[in-house]
Amino acid sequence: MHEALYQFIRAHYMEILAILPMMLLLTGLVIAVGIDPYIQKRQKRIMLMICALVFSLIAQNELDHLLTIGRPMVMLRRMVDIYGYSIRPVILLLFLYIVSSEKNYGLCWVLIGVNAAIHMTALFTDICFTIDSDNMFQGGWPVVKNSCLLVSLILLALLLYFTFRDYLASKRKEAWIPAFAVFTTFLALLMDASVADTPQPVSFLTISIVISSVLYYIWLHFQFVRAHERALAAEQRIQIMMTQIQPHFLYNTLATIRSLCLRSPETAAQTIDKFSRFLRQNLDMLDHVGLIPFSQELEHVRIYTEIEMLMFPYIHICYDIEGEDFLLPTLSVQPLVENAIRHGVRAREVGQICIQARESEEGHTITIQDNGLGFDPAAIEASGEKHIGIRNVRERLEKQCGGTLQIESQPGTGTVATLFVPYTAADKIKQ
C-alpha cells in the first residue's frame, strides 16, 4: 500500500505540485469563511458552496489529466468531462449571486441546465464531443461543442454589467476587485482555447476560479466595512443633532421670542422664522451624507448667530469671506461658532467672533477667532464626551475631503479654530 502510494507520487509529483498550492489556498479560504463572523449567513453559504465546487473541479481536472495520459477508460473519461463542462458555469453563476444577490437568475439556470443536457449527449452520441478509440478528445458540432464557453461568456458579461452598474457607477473603488476577477476568468478562457490539445493537470479556467474565489471573499469584506461605515455615519449624524440642538439654546430662543412678542411682535415673528429655518436646515443636513457648498453652511451659521445675538446683544459677529465656491462636510463651521459663543464670548462684556475664509494654492482655509475665555486644547482630547462636536467635525473633515481642523487657545486670551479644505481634482480642473 505504502509502496504503491510512493510510486504514484513519484510518477505524478509534477501534477501534485501544480494542484497543491490551490488546494491549500482553498482550504484556508474554507476555514476563513467558516469562522468569519462578519459576512452574512447567506453569503457564507454561497462562498462555502463555491469552495466545495472548486475543490471538485480541481479533482475533475486532475482525474481528466490522468485519464488522458494513462490507460484508455473511454466511458469514465466522458463522465468526468461532462461533469467539468457542466459545473464551471454553476460556479460563475454563484459569483453572480455574491455581486447581485437580489436578482432572479432563473433564465441563467435554464442555460446551465441546457449546457449540462448538451454535454450529457456525449454518453450516447458525438454531437457535442466524444473520446475516440485512441483516447483522444474530439469535438462535435461547432455551436454545440462550445455551449459551455458560450454560457460562461454570458455569465461573465452579466457579472461585468452588474459590477459596473451597481458599484463602479457609484465610484466604489472596491468594485475593481470583482471586475478584475471577471477579467482573469475571461483571459483564462482564451488561454484554455489556445492550448486545447495540450494535456494540462489543471486548466487555466480552474486556476482563475480559485483566484476569483479569494477575490470575491475579500470584496465581501469591503462591503461589510462600507456598511459598518454607513452605520457609524448614521450614529454620528444623530450625535451631531444632539450636540447642535442643545436644550439651553432651545429654551433661551423660546424665552427670547416670548419676550419679543410683548415688546416687538414684528421682531418676534422674524425670530420665529429664523428659528424654524435653523431647525429645518439642521434636520436637512443630517440626511445629507456628502459634501455641501460652503455658501449653504455659511447661511446656516448666519441664521444661528443672528438668533444668538438677539439673546445676547453684547456679542458681535464679523464676516470676512473671500470665495464661497467650494465644498465641505455638512455642519463643519456652525458647531465651532457655537462653541465660541457658548464656551467663550458669553462670559465677556463685549464678545467678538470673526469668521474668515481665504483661498490659497493648496485649498480653502476657514478661521473662527474669538476673544472668549480660552481653554487648554489638551483638555479637548482628554474629554471626548464633552467635546463630541469638535471630534465629529475633525473626523468628517479627514474622511470626507482630506481636510484638517486645528484648535489654538490659551486661557484668558481667546480661541482660534482653523479648518483647511484641500482642492479636489474637480476644483483643479475648473481652475
C-alpha positions, 0 to 999 in steps of 0.5 A: 500500500505504502509502496504503491502510494510512493510510486504514484507520487513519484510518477505524478509529483509534477501534477501534485505540485501544480494542484497543491498550492490551490488546494491549500489556498482553498482550504484556508479560504474554507476555514476563513469563511467558516469562522468569519463572523462578519459576512452574512449567513447567506453569503457564507453559504454561497462562498462555502458552496463555491469552495466545495465546487472548486475543490471538485473541479480541481479533482475533475481536472486532475482525474481528466489529466490522468485519464488522458495520459494513462490507460484508455477508460473511454466511458469514465473519461466522458463522465468526468468531462461532462461533469467539468463542462457542466459545473464551471458555469454553476460556479460563475453563476454563484459569483453572480449571486455574491455581486447581485444577490437580489436578482432572479437568475432563473433564465441563467439556470435554464442555460446551465441546465441546457449546457449540462443536457448538451454535454450529457449527449456525449454518453450516447452520441458525438454531437457535442464531443466524444473520446475516440478509440485512441483516447483522444478528445474530439469535438462535435458540432461547432455551436454545440461543442462550445455551449459551455464557453458560450454560457460562461461568456454570458455569465461573465458579461452579466457579472461585468454589467452588474459590477459596473452598474451597481458599484463602479457607477457609484465610484466604489473603488472596491468594485475593481476587485470583482471586475478584475476577477471577471477579467482573469476568468475571461483571459483564462478562457482564451488561454484554455482555447489556445492550448486545447490539445495540450494535456494540462493537470489543471486548466487555466479556467480552474486556476482563475476560479480559485483566484476569483474565489479569494477575490470575491471573499475579500470584496465581501469584506469591503462591503461589510466595512462600507456598511459598518461605515454607513452605520457609524455615519448614521450614529454620528449624524444623530450625535451631531443633532444632539450636540447642535440642538442643545436644550439651553439654546432651545429654551433661551430662543423660546424665552427670547421670542416670548419676550419679543412678542410683548415688546416687538411682535414684528421682531418676534415673528422674524425670530420665529422664522429664523428659528424654524429655518435653523431647525429645518436646515439642521434636520436637512443636513443630517440626511445629507451624507456628502459634501455641501457648498460652503455658501449653504453652511455659511447661511446656516451659521448666519441664521444661528448667530443672528438668533444668538445675538438677539439673546445676547446683544453684547456679542458681535459677529464679523464676516470676512469671506473671500470665495464661497465656491467650494465644498465641505462636510455638512455642519463643519463651521456652525458647531465651532461658532457655537462653541465660541459663543457658548464656551467663550464670548458669553462670559465677556462684556463685549464678545467678538467672533470673526469668521474668515475664509481665504483661498490659497494654492493648496485649498480653502482655509476657514478661521473662527477667532474669538476673544472668549475665555480660552481653554487648554486644547489638551483638555479637548482630547482628554474629554471626548464626551464633552467635546463630541462636536469638535471630534465629529467635525475633525473626523468628517473633515479627514474622511470626507475631503482630506481636510484638517481642523486645528484648535489654538487657545490659551486661557484668558486670551481667546480661541482660534479654530482653523479648518483647511479644505484641500482642492479636489481634482474637480476644483483643479480642473475648473481652475 
